[in-house]
Amino acid sequence: MSITRILLYILLAYFLYKFVFNFLVPIIKVSWRVRSQVKEFQRRQQQQDPLQQQQQAGSGRPSSGDNPTATKPKSGEYIDFEEVKEK
């Protein structure tokens, strides 16, 4: 083998190493972290759902989602939009 071919293999190995450890490994770590955070969020949400249902059933009051008129804004709260043209 010639010295240029050996140098080319060394250079190729170096760039492959840099690509793997500076690009792929951080992406994999972030995806694992995001996946675990999503699972943790879902677990907490599932634990809170029965508690919220018990509280709503015990209070006898409808939640804000049950009352559609509570989410509608009043008609007098809208502000007309006027486009101002600069000279």
PyRosetta script that sets phi, psi and omega in degrees:
from pyrosetta import init, pose_from_sequence

init()
pose = pose_from_sequence("MSITRILLYILLAYFLYKFVFNFLVPIIKVSWRVRSQVKEFQRRQQQQDPLQQQQQAGSGRPSSGDNPTATKPKSGEYIDFEEVKEK")
pose.set_psi(1, 147.6)
pose.set_omega(1, 179.3)
pose.set_phi(2, -88.5)
pose.set_psi(2, 161.7)
pose.set_omega(2, -178.6)
pose.set_phi(3, -64.9)
pose.set_psi(3, -32.7)
pose.set_omega(3, 179.8)
pose.set_phi(4, -67.6)
pose.set_psi(4, -37.0)
pose.set_omega(4, 179.0)
pose.set_phi(5, -67.6)
pose.set_psi(5, -39.1)
pose.set_omega(5, 177.7)
pose.set_phi(6, -64.9)
pose.set_psi(6, -44.4)
pose.set_omega(6, 177.6)
pose.set_phi(7, -63.1)
pose.set_psi(7, -37.5)
pose.set_omega(7, 178.5)
pose.set_phi(8, -65.0)
pose.set_psi(8, -42.4)
pose.set_omega(8, 177.3)
pose.set_phi(9, -64.9)
pose.set_psi(9, -40.4)
pose.set_omega(9, 177.9)
pose.set_phi(10, -63.8)
pose.set_psi(10, -44.2)
pose.set_omega(10, 178.8)
pose.set_phi(11, -64.0)
pose.set_psi(11, -42.2)
pose.set_omega(11, 178.1)
pose.set_phi(12, -63.5)
pose.set_psi(12, -43.0)
pose.set_omega(12, 178.3)
pose.set_phi(13, -63.2)
pose.set_psi(13, -39.1)
pose.set_omega(13, 179.0)
pose.set_phi(14, -63.3)
pose.set_psi(14, -47.5)
pose.set_omega(14, -179.6)
pose.set_phi(15, -67.0)
pose.set_psi(15, -35.2)
pose.set_omega(15, 176.7)
pose.set_phi(16, -65.7)
pose.set_psi(16, -42.5)
pose.set_omega(16, 176.8)
pose.set_phi(17, -60.0)
pose.set_psi(17, -48.2)
pose.set_omega(17, 179.8)
pose.set_phi(18, -61.7)
pose.set_psi(18, -41.2)
pose.set_omega(18, -179.4)
pose.set_phi(19, -63.4)
pose.set_psi(19, -46.4)
pose.set_omega(19, -176.4)
pose.set_phi(20, -66.0)
pose.set_psi(20, -49.1)
pose.set_omega(20, -172.1)
pose.set_phi(21, -86.6)
pose.set_psi(21, -16.4)
pose.set_omega(21, 178.1)
pose.set_phi(22, -104.7)
pose.set_psi(22, -11.6)
pose.set_omega(22, -178.1)
pose.set_phi(23, -124.3)
pose.set_psi(23, -56.4)
pose.set_omega(23, -174.1)
pose.set_phi(24, -72.1)
pose.set_psi(24, -45.1)
pose.set_omega(24, -177.7)
pose.set_phi(25, -62.0)
pose.set_psi(25, -46.0)
pose.set_omega(25, 177.0)
pose.set_phi(26, -62.2)
pose.set_psi(26, -36.5)
pose.set_omega(26, 178.7)
pose.set_phi(27, -65.4)
pose.set_psi(27, -41.8)
pose.set_omega(27, 179.1)
pose.set_phi(28, -65.0)
pose.set_psi(28, -42.2)
pose.set_omega(28, 178.8)
pose.set_phi(29, -62.4)
pose.set_psi(29, -43.4)
pose.set_omega(29, -179.8)
pose.set_phi(30, -65.3)
pose.set_psi(30, -40.9)
pose.set_omega(30, -180.0)
pose.set_phi(31, -65.5)
pose.set_psi(31, -38.6)
pose.set_omega(31, 176.3)
pose.set_phi(32, -64.1)
pose.set_psi(32, -42.2)
pose.set_omega(32, -179.3)
pose.set_phi(33, -64.9)
pose.set_psi(33, -43.3)
pose.set_omega(33, 179.4)
pose.set_phi(34, -64.8)
pose.set_psi(34, -42.2)
pose.set_omega(34, -179.8)
pose.set_phi(35, -62.2)
pose.set_psi(35, -42.8)
pose.set_omega(35, 180.0)
pose.set_phi(36, -68.6)
pose.set_psi(36, -35.1)
pose.set_omega(36, 177.3)
pose.set_phi(37, -67.5)
pose.set_psi(37, -37.8)
pose.set_omega(37, 177.5)
pose.set_phi(38, -65.2)
pose.set_psi(38, -42.6)
pose.set_omega(38, 177.9)
pose.set_phi(39, -63.4)
pose.set_psi(39, -40.6)
pose.set_omega(39, 179.1)
pose.set_phi(40, -64.5)
pose.set_psi(40, -41.8)
pose.set_omega(40, 178.2)
pose.set_phi(41, -62.5)
pose.set_psi(41, -43.7)
pose.set_omega(41, 179.4)
pose.set_phi(42, -64.9)
pose.set_psi(42, -39.2)
pose.set_omega(42, 178.8)
pose.set_phi(43, -63.3)
pose.set_psi(43, -44.3)
pose.set_omega(43, 178.5)
pose.set_phi(44, -64.6)
pose.set_psi(44, -39.7)
pose.set_omega(44, -179.6)
pose.set_phi(45, -64.2)
pose.set_psi(45, -40.4)
pose.set_omega(45, 179.3)
pose.set_phi(46, -67.5)
pose.set_psi(46, -32.3)
pose.set_omega(46, 177.5)
pose.set_phi(47, -72.1)
pose.set_psi(47, -33.5)
pose.set_omega(47, -177.5)
pose.set_phi(48, -80.9)
pose.set_psi(48, -27.3)
pose.set_omega(48, -177.6)
pose.set_phi(49, -58.1)
pose.set_psi(49, -48.9)
pose.set_omega(49, 178.6)
pose.set_phi(50, -62.9)
pose.set_psi(50, -35.4)
pose.set_omega(50, 179.1)
pose.set_phi(51, -65.4)
pose.set_psi(51, -41.3)
pose.set_omega(51, 179.7)
pose.set_phi(52, -67.4)
pose.set_psi(52, -38.3)
pose.set_omega(52, 178.9)
pose.set_phi(53, -66.6)
pose.set_psi(53, -37.8)
pose.set_omega(53, 178.1)
pose.set_phi(54, -67.2)
pose.set_psi(54, -39.6)
pose.set_omega(54, 179.8)
pose.set_phi(55, -66.9)
pose.set_psi(55, -40.8)
pose.set_omega(55, 179.3)
pose.set_phi(56, -67.6)
pose.set_psi(56, -39.1)
pose.set_omega(56, 179.8)
pose.set_phi(57, -69.5)
pose.set_psi(57, -34.8)
pose.set_omega(57, -178.4)
pose.set_phi(58, -76.8)
pose.set_psi(58, -29.0)
pose.set_omega(58, -175.7)
pose.set_phi(59, -81.0)
pose.set_psi(59, -28.2)
pose.set_omega(59, 179.8)
pose.set_phi(60, 79.0)
pose.set_psi(60, -0.6)
pose.set_omega(60, 178.3)
pose.set_phi(61, -98.5)
pose.set_psi(61, 143.5)
pose.set_omega(61, 176.7)
pose.set_phi(62, -73.6)
pose.set_psi(62, 148.3)
pose.set_omega(62, 178.1)
pose.set_phi(63, -77.3)
pose.set_psi(63, 172.1)
pose.set_omega(63, -178.5)
pose.set_phi(64, -65.1)
pose.set_psi(64, -25.9)
pose.set_omega(64, 178.2)
pose.set_phi(65, -73.0)
pose.set_psi(65, -23.1)
pose.set_omega(65, -179.3)
pose.set_phi(66, -81.3)
pose.set_psi(66, -18.6)
pose.set_omega(66, -175.8)
pose.set_phi(67, -108.2)
pose.set_psi(67, 99.2)
pose.set_omega(67, -176.6)
pose.set_phi(68, -70.3)
pose.set_psi(68, -23.2)
pose.set_omega(68, -178.8)
pose.set_phi(69, -74.6)
pose.set_psi(69, -20.0)
pose.set_omega(69, -179.4)
pose.set_phi(70, -72.0)
pose.set_psi(70, -25.7)
pose.set_omega(70, -177.8)
pose.set_phi(71, -90.8)
pose.set_psi(71, -14.4)
pose.set_omega(71, -179.2)
pose.set_phi(72, -77.8)
pose.set_psi(72, 129.2)
pose.set_omega(72, 176.8)
pose.set_phi(73, -75.2)
pose.set_psi(73, 153.3)
pose.set_omega(73, 177.6)
pose.set_phi(74, -71.5)
pose.set_psi(74, 149.6)
pose.set_omega(74, -175.3)
pose.set_phi(75, -69.5)
pose.set_psi(75, -22.1)
pose.set_omega(75, -178.5)
pose.set_phi(76, -82.2)
pose.set_psi(76, -2.5)
pose.set_omega(76, -176.4)
pose.set_phi(77, -90.8)
pose.set_psi(77, -4.5)
pose.set_omega(77, -177.3)
pose.set_phi(78, -82.5)
pose.set_psi(78, 142.8)
pose.set_omega(78, 177.7)
pose.set_phi(79, -112.8)
pose.set_psi(79, 129.3)
pose.set_omega(79, 178.4)
pose.set_phi(80, -67.9)
pose.set_psi(80, 143.0)
pose.set_omega(80, 179.3)
pose.set_phi(81, -100.6)
pose.set_psi(81, 126.7)
pose.set_omega(81, 176.1)
pose.set_phi(82, -121.3)
pose.set_psi(82, 129.4)
pose.set_omega(82, 179.8)
pose.set_phi(83, -82.4)
pose.set_psi(83, 129.8)
pose.set_omega(83, -179.2)
pose.set_phi(84, -104.9)
pose.set_psi(84, 121.4)
pose.set_omega(84, 180.0)
pose.set_phi(85, -93.5)
pose.set_psi(85, 133.1)
pose.set_omega(85, 178.9)
pose.set_phi(86, -85.7)
pose.set_psi(86, 148.0)
pose.set_omega(86, -179.4)
pose.set_phi(87, -85.3)
pose.dump_pdb("model.pdb")
